[in-house]
Amino acid sequence: MNYIISCLTTNYARFSGRARRKEFWMYQLFNIPFFIIIFILSKTITDPTLSFILTIIPLAFILPFLSVTVRRLHDINKDGFWVIIAVPIYLNELLKIMHWPGSLVMSIISGLGSIILIIMMCKTGNVGENKYGPDPKELDTEE
């Protein structure tokens, strides 16, 4: 739970340093069901004001998603620029929530980007310090 809270508070927009696999996946464990609930609610609610609010809420989660992904990439010694793969994934889902038709090309790019990103996020981080900072496993006292 501490990983989720830190992603949404102290590390909300922190793109420097490294993030363990545990931090990344714990945040995703919160993020994915949250977006599923928002998507279902946005499809069932007909009130325009609530529908607008449900469209705006996901925007608040773009920065923490990008920052934890960049820090996770840093942990495997990859440049944060690789996070660009995730942008079509996020935009495609946001367009679905906003009731805009997604394009086939965007869906294909999102699918390929998802596979590449998942593979990268599952890799073990570099042991010891790398050019992005100290090993987060060594710094983490919580197990």
MARZAMAR-515563 format. One line per 2 residues: for each residue y, x, z of C-alpha. Coordinates in nm, 3 decimals, decimal comma, always signed. Layout:
BEGIN
Y X Z | ...
//
This chain:
BEGIN
+0,000 +0,000 +0,000 | +0,234 +0,292 +0,069
+0,204 +0,403 -0,293 | +0,318 +0,063 -0,422
+0,610 +0,048 -0,181 | +0,719 +0,404 -0,264
+0,706 +0,329 -0,640 | +0,935 +0,030 -0,584
+1,173 +0,197 -0,336 | +1,211 +0,574 -0,295
+1,049 +0,662 -0,629 | +1,193 +0,364 -0,821
+1,361 +0,579 -1,086 | +1,245 +0,929 -0,994
+1,120 +1,101 -1,306 | +1,080 +1,449 -1,159
+0,779 +1,581 -0,975 | +0,418 +1,473 -0,995
+0,215 +1,162 -0,909 | -0,152 +1,156 -0,818
-0,399 +0,933 -0,997 | -0,421 +0,730 -0,677
-0,047 +0,657 -0,677 | -0,048 +0,559 -1,044
-0,353 +0,332 -1,022 | -0,248 +0,170 -0,695
+0,083 +0,076 -0,858 | -0,103 -0,060 -1,161
-0,333 -0,256 -0,931 | -0,020 -0,436 -0,812
+0,161 -0,444 -1,148 | -0,110 -0,595 -1,371
-0,194 -0,903 -1,157 | +0,179 -0,953 -1,093
+0,247 -0,970 -1,467 | -0,047 -1,203 -1,523
+0,095 -1,442 -1,261 | +0,445 -1,419 -1,416
+0,297 -1,484 -1,762 | +0,104 -1,792 -1,641
+0,407 -1,927 -1,455 | +0,633 -1,872 -1,755
+0,393 -2,077 -1,970 | +0,369 -2,366 -1,722
+0,728 -2,400 -1,597 | +0,953 -2,611 -1,815
+1,277 -2,575 -1,615 | +1,506 -2,349 -1,823
+1,661 -2,180 -1,519 | +1,326 -2,086 -1,365
+1,196 -1,983 -1,705 | +1,497 -1,751 -1,745
+1,439 -1,601 -1,400 | +1,074 -1,540 -1,484
+1,187 -1,363 -1,798 | +1,431 -1,138 -1,608
+1,193 -1,039 -1,325 | +0,975 -0,808 -1,541
+1,284 -0,610 -1,640 | +1,311 -0,486 -1,280
+0,965 -0,329 -1,313 | +1,032 -0,123 -1,627
+1,183 +0,175 -1,443 | +0,913 +0,211 -1,175
+0,642 +0,178 -1,442 | +0,805 +0,445 -1,656
+0,879 +0,676 -1,363 | +0,528 +0,669 -1,216
+0,386 +0,720 -1,566 | +0,613 +1,020 -1,630
+0,523 +1,171 -1,293 | +0,153 +1,111 -1,365
+0,193 +1,288 -1,700 | +0,358 +1,576 -1,516
+0,052 +1,597 -1,291 | -0,168 +1,667 -1,596
+0,094 +1,914 -1,721 | +0,218 +1,692 -2,005
+0,581 +1,635 -2,089 | +0,728 +1,301 -1,983
+0,810 +1,235 -2,348 | +0,452 +1,106 -2,386
+0,565 +0,794 -2,200 | +0,705 +0,672 -2,533
+0,348 +0,557 -2,604 | +0,393 +0,301 -2,324
+0,715 +0,149 -2,455 | +0,550 -0,068 -2,725
+0,295 -0,188 -2,468 | +0,567 -0,302 -2,230
+0,785 -0,453 -2,505 | +0,494 -0,645 -2,653
+0,410 -0,801 -2,315 | +0,775 -0,876 -2,246
+0,806 -1,051 -2,583 | +0,503 -1,265 -2,497
+0,656 -1,366 -2,164 | +0,981 -1,453 -2,343
+0,784 -1,681 -2,580 | +0,866 -1,472 -2,884
+0,584 -1,424 -3,130 | +0,445 -1,072 -3,114
+0,379 -0,898 -3,441 | +0,039 -0,770 -3,551
+0,179 -0,420 -3,599 | +0,322 -0,417 -3,245
-0,015 -0,533 -3,110 | -0,203 -0,258 -3,297
+0,041 +0,010 -3,180 | +0,017 -0,126 -2,826
-0,363 -0,119 -2,838 | -0,380 +0,240 -2,962
-0,109 +0,349 -2,720 | -0,296 +0,181 -2,434
-0,617 +0,368 -2,511 | -0,442 +0,705 -2,535
-0,241 +0,644 -2,219 | -0,541 +0,524 -2,017
-0,735 +0,835 -2,115 | -0,443 +1,055 -2,011
-0,392 +0,869 -1,682 | -0,760 +0,909 -1,590
-0,756 +1,287 -1,627 | -0,764 +1,498 -1,314
-0,431 +1,655 -1,230 | -0,374 +2,030 -1,240
-0,486 +2,202 -0,923 | -0,204 +2,388 -0,755
+0,156 +2,409 -0,865 | +0,253 +2,361 -1,229
+0,592 +2,366 -1,404 | +0,668 +2,015 -1,274
+0,617 +2,088 -0,906 | +0,358 +2,130 -0,632
+0,020 +1,961 -0,637 | +0,064 +1,611 -0,487
-0,286 +1,623 -0,339 | -0,182 +1,919 -0,126
+0,135 +1,739 -0,015 | -0,035 +1,405 +0,055
-0,144 +1,374 +0,415 | -0,269 +1,016 +0,370
-0,633 +0,988 +0,266
//
